[in-house]
Amino acid sequence: MTALAVEISTAPWAGRAIVRAAGGLTLHVAVEGAQVPAAAMFTVPVECRPDAESAPGVRPWSGPVDEGRLCVPCLQALRNGPGLGTARVLPAGAAPASPPPAPEPDGKGRRLLAELGGRPLRWSKWGETPHVS
């Protein structure tokens, strides 16, 4: 009989204090070493806002924690991933890719989608709606 190697992965927020945003249900991960007071509401630096001056107002959280409830920028900071809107350096003389052309407006001045789910859309001309007389 052969033995199987089992790798138990731990959550990136394991051992960290989890707090809830005061204005909603989003959970945040406190920065490593942050002291969470026993008050009803307080400010503590979190992964998405590690600066103590801009730390959000939060409440303590002792409920279950899963990735779906955690703040996305907090998760990205824990995983050392790129943040939203991260700038990238282009080589000299290289132009960024231009956005796709805007779809043509319909007869009423509205812009129509050119594709949906990666598939192109074909729009037909508007016709008169039949009326029952």
C-alpha positions as CSV (number, residue, x, y, z in Angstrom):
1,M,0.0,0.0,0.0
2,T,1.3,3.5,-0.8
3,A,1.0,6.5,1.3
4,L,-0.5,9.7,0.0
5,A,1.0,13.1,0.8
6,V,-1.7,15.4,2.1
7,E,-1.0,19.1,2.0
8,I,-3.2,21.2,4.3
9,S,-3.3,24.7,3.1
10,T,-4.1,27.4,5.6
11,A,-6.0,30.6,4.9
12,P,-3.8,33.6,4.2
13,W,-5.6,35.4,7.0
14,A,-4.9,32.7,9.6
15,G,-3.7,34.2,12.9
16,R,-4.8,37.7,12.0
17,A,-7.6,39.7,13.5
18,I,-10.8,39.9,11.3
19,V,-12.9,43.0,11.6
20,R,-16.2,44.1,10.0
21,A,-16.6,47.5,8.3
22,A,-18.7,49.7,10.4
23,G,-21.0,50.7,7.5
24,G,-21.5,47.3,6.0
25,L,-20.9,43.6,6.2
26,T,-17.5,43.5,4.4
27,L,-14.8,41.8,6.4
28,H,-11.3,43.2,6.6
29,V,-8.0,41.7,7.7
30,A,-6.1,43.7,10.3
31,V,-2.4,44.2,9.6
32,E,0.0,41.9,11.3
33,G,0.6,42.9,14.9
34,A,-2.3,45.2,15.1
35,Q,-4.0,45.4,18.5
36,V,-7.7,45.1,18.4
37,P,-9.4,46.9,21.3
38,A,-12.5,45.4,23.0
39,A,-14.6,48.5,22.1
40,A,-17.8,48.4,20.1
41,M,-16.3,50.5,17.3
42,F,-12.7,51.5,16.7
43,T,-10.1,52.2,14.0
44,V,-7.4,49.7,13.2
45,P,-5.0,49.5,10.2
46,V,-6.2,46.8,7.8
47,E,-4.4,45.3,4.8
48,C,-6.2,47.4,2.3
49,R,-5.5,50.6,4.3
50,P,-2.3,50.0,6.3
51,D,-1.9,53.7,7.1
52,A,-3.1,54.4,10.7
53,E,-4.3,57.9,9.6
54,S,-6.7,56.5,6.9
55,A,-7.8,53.4,8.8
56,P,-11.5,52.7,8.5
57,G,-13.9,52.5,11.4
58,V,-14.6,48.8,12.1
59,R,-16.3,46.5,14.6
60,P,-14.9,43.3,16.0
61,W,-15.9,40.1,14.2
62,S,-16.1,36.6,15.7
63,G,-18.2,34.8,13.1
64,P,-17.2,32.6,10.2
65,V,-14.7,33.9,7.6
66,D,-14.6,32.9,4.0
67,E,-13.1,34.5,0.9
68,G,-16.5,35.6,-0.4
69,R,-17.0,37.9,2.6
70,L,-13.4,39.4,2.7
71,C,-12.5,42.7,1.2
72,V,-10.8,42.0,-2.2
73,P,-8.0,44.5,-1.8
74,C,-7.2,42.9,1.6
75,L,-7.0,39.5,0.0
76,Q,-4.7,40.9,-2.8
77,A,-2.4,42.5,-0.2
78,L,-2.2,39.2,1.8
79,R,-1.3,37.3,-1.4
80,N,1.1,40.0,-2.5
81,G,-0.9,40.1,-5.7
82,P,-1.3,43.2,-7.9
83,G,-3.8,45.7,-6.7
84,L,-6.6,47.0,-8.7
85,G,-5.5,49.7,-11.1
86,T,-1.8,48.9,-10.8
87,A,0.3,50.9,-13.3
88,R,2.6,49.0,-15.6
89,V,5.7,50.4,-17.3
90,L,5.7,50.3,-21.1
91,P,8.9,50.3,-23.1
92,A,9.9,53.6,-24.7
93,G,8.0,54.1,-27.9
94,A,5.3,51.5,-27.2
95,A,1.8,52.7,-27.2
96,P,-0.9,51.1,-25.1
97,A,-3.5,49.1,-27.0
98,S,-6.4,51.2,-28.0
99,P,-9.8,50.4,-26.7
100,P,-12.3,48.7,-29.1
101,P,-14.4,51.1,-31.1
102,A,-17.5,52.3,-29.5
103,P,-20.7,50.7,-30.9
104,E,-22.8,52.9,-33.1
105,P,-25.8,54.6,-31.5
106,D,-29.3,53.4,-32.4
107,G,-31.8,55.9,-33.8
108,K,-32.5,57.2,-30.3
109,G,-28.9,58.1,-29.4
110,R,-28.2,55.1,-27.2
111,R,-25.0,53.1,-27.5
112,L,-25.6,49.4,-28.3
113,L,-23.3,46.6,-27.1
114,A,-21.0,45.2,-29.7
115,E,-20.4,41.9,-28.0
116,L,-21.7,39.9,-25.0
117,G,-19.7,37.2,-23.3
118,G,-17.0,37.4,-25.9
119,R,-19.5,36.8,-28.8
120,P,-20.3,39.5,-31.3
121,L,-23.9,40.8,-31.4
122,R,-25.8,41.7,-34.6
123,W,-28.4,44.4,-34.3
124,S,-31.2,44.7,-36.8
125,K,-33.0,47.9,-37.7
126,W,-36.0,48.8,-35.6
127,G,-39.3,48.2,-37.3
128,E,-42.8,49.4,-36.6
129,T,-44.7,47.5,-34.0
130,P,-48.0,46.1,-35.3
131,H,-51.0,47.6,-33.6
132,V,-54.3,45.8,-33.2
133,S,-57.1,47.9,-34.5
